[in-house]
Amino acid sequence: MRWIAGIAVLCGMLLSGVAFAAAPDCRNAIAPQRCEIARQGTLSCSDLPPDQQRACQQEYTPPLNCRRNRDSRRCDSLVAAQQSCDRFVGAQRRQCVRAQLAPSDCSRAADPVRCRRQADADATCAEHFGAERRSCVTRHSGN
């Protein structure tokens, strides 16, 4: 009978480990704000193959502080979008975030026309990551 209880405990530990790997619980974290930001990026990219997850997380994980960001308005909108799309996971979450994301601010760019072309290419290639995304953006931006 004890072995059945042991298997039940082991299964519970394995299940909780899988849930932690998918989206950590940040309530007891040492740095809860940093943990929450990492959790948002993980939830946005959890459905992608491992070779694309890192590039996806770099794009969908908001920074800790948007004040030093080159396009702070877009950064702030990423933070707000990630919080409002918390009920979604994977592709649905990325789509929700993109729908709420502020467009790039090309008014302060050295070449606003090129900036706008780049922003349009980024929007077109939104579901590609890594080298595939770079080649897609290059094709669509006309550079």
C-alpha atoms as one frame of an Amber mdcrd trajectory, in Angstrom:
protein
   0.000   0.000   0.000   2.849   2.392   0.717   4.122   2.107  -2.836   0.752
   3.389  -4.124   1.070   6.444  -1.900   4.654   6.899  -3.136   3.543   6.771
  -6.756   0.790   9.294  -6.026   3.325  11.682  -4.448   5.724  11.191  -7.352
   2.969  11.879  -9.890   2.000  15.021  -8.004   5.610  16.208  -8.032   5.952
  15.522 -11.751   2.710  17.303 -12.558   3.645  20.344 -10.518   7.072  20.407
 -12.199   5.474  20.398 -15.652   3.190  23.263 -14.631   6.181  25.191 -13.285
   8.178  24.710 -16.480   5.242  25.963 -18.551   4.483  29.044 -16.453   6.153
  29.639 -13.083   4.177  30.808 -10.073   5.712  34.146  -9.103   4.054  34.675
  -5.724   7.008  33.321  -3.754   9.785  34.394  -6.121  12.762  36.398  -4.885
  12.194  38.932  -7.679   8.437  38.728  -8.366   8.348  41.501 -10.995  11.145
  39.894 -13.033   9.503  36.486 -12.617   6.150  37.839 -13.838   7.752  39.377
 -16.921   9.507  36.094 -17.738   6.228  34.227 -17.188   4.469  36.488 -19.706
   7.107  35.771 -22.337   6.936  32.051 -21.624   3.151  31.973 -21.954   3.343
  33.858 -25.255   5.758  31.383 -26.817   4.958  28.047 -25.170   3.455  26.492
 -28.310   6.498  27.051 -30.540   9.302  24.558 -31.183  12.293  25.016 -28.844
  14.498  26.523 -31.555  12.001  29.391 -32.038  11.004  29.964 -28.401  14.037
  32.058 -27.470  13.589  34.528 -30.343   9.860  34.710 -29.599  10.479  35.364
 -25.906  12.896  38.172 -26.758  10.132  39.851 -28.718   7.184  39.212 -26.393
   8.879  39.617 -22.993   8.528  43.218 -21.846  11.542  44.910 -20.235  11.567
  45.763 -16.538  11.712  49.489 -17.272  10.438  51.222 -20.416  11.885  54.659
 -19.605  15.218  53.882 -21.269  13.679  52.161 -24.261  14.070  53.842 -27.651
  10.329  53.588 -28.350   8.897  53.908 -24.847   5.284  54.215 -26.041   5.473
  50.851 -27.804   7.254  49.345 -24.786   4.517  50.580 -22.428   1.852  49.182
 -24.747   3.623  45.770 -24.724   3.503  45.732 -20.917  -0.210  46.661 -20.920
  -1.022  44.187 -23.698   0.719  41.307 -21.911  -1.266  42.052 -18.753  -4.605
  42.299 -20.562  -4.000  39.103 -22.579  -3.224  37.040 -19.480  -6.101  34.623
 -20.136  -4.545  33.392 -23.408  -1.574  31.116 -24.155   0.556  30.579 -27.248
  -0.608  31.800 -30.650  -3.828  33.272 -29.230  -1.809  35.310 -26.752   0.603
  36.565 -29.429  -2.325  37.570 -31.618  -4.001  39.368 -28.691  -0.759  41.215
 -27.822  -0.143  42.266 -31.438  -3.709  43.589 -31.721  -3.137  45.894 -28.735
   0.456  46.867 -29.485   1.037  50.498 -30.392   2.587  51.051 -33.820   6.244
  51.984 -34.004   6.929  55.684 -33.485   8.596  56.685 -36.751   8.205  60.433
 -36.172  11.605  60.673 -34.465  13.409  58.335 -36.866  16.215  59.658 -39.066
  14.414  58.184 -42.091  10.664  57.993 -41.321   9.830  56.315 -44.666  12.335
  53.521 -44.038  11.075  53.190 -40.453   7.488  52.788 -41.695   8.555  50.151
 -44.270  10.401  48.290 -41.511   7.354  48.459 -39.211   5.088  47.141 -41.987
   7.531  44.301 -42.686   7.660  43.483 -38.957   3.855  43.273 -38.880   3.783
  41.050 -41.967   6.392  38.673 -40.518   4.976  38.604 -36.979   4.649  34.821
 -36.746   8.210  34.105 -37.915  11.112  34.027 -35.456  14.900  33.943 -35.584
  16.651  33.652 -38.953  13.350  32.977 -40.704  11.993  36.296 -39.415  15.098
  38.226 -40.458  14.877  36.917 -44.022  11.127  37.617 -44.139  11.601  41.219
 -42.939  14.405  41.744 -45.445  12.179  40.471 -48.274   9.217  42.658 -47.277
  11.036  45.843 -46.337  12.727  46.245 -49.699  16.185  46.827 -48.165
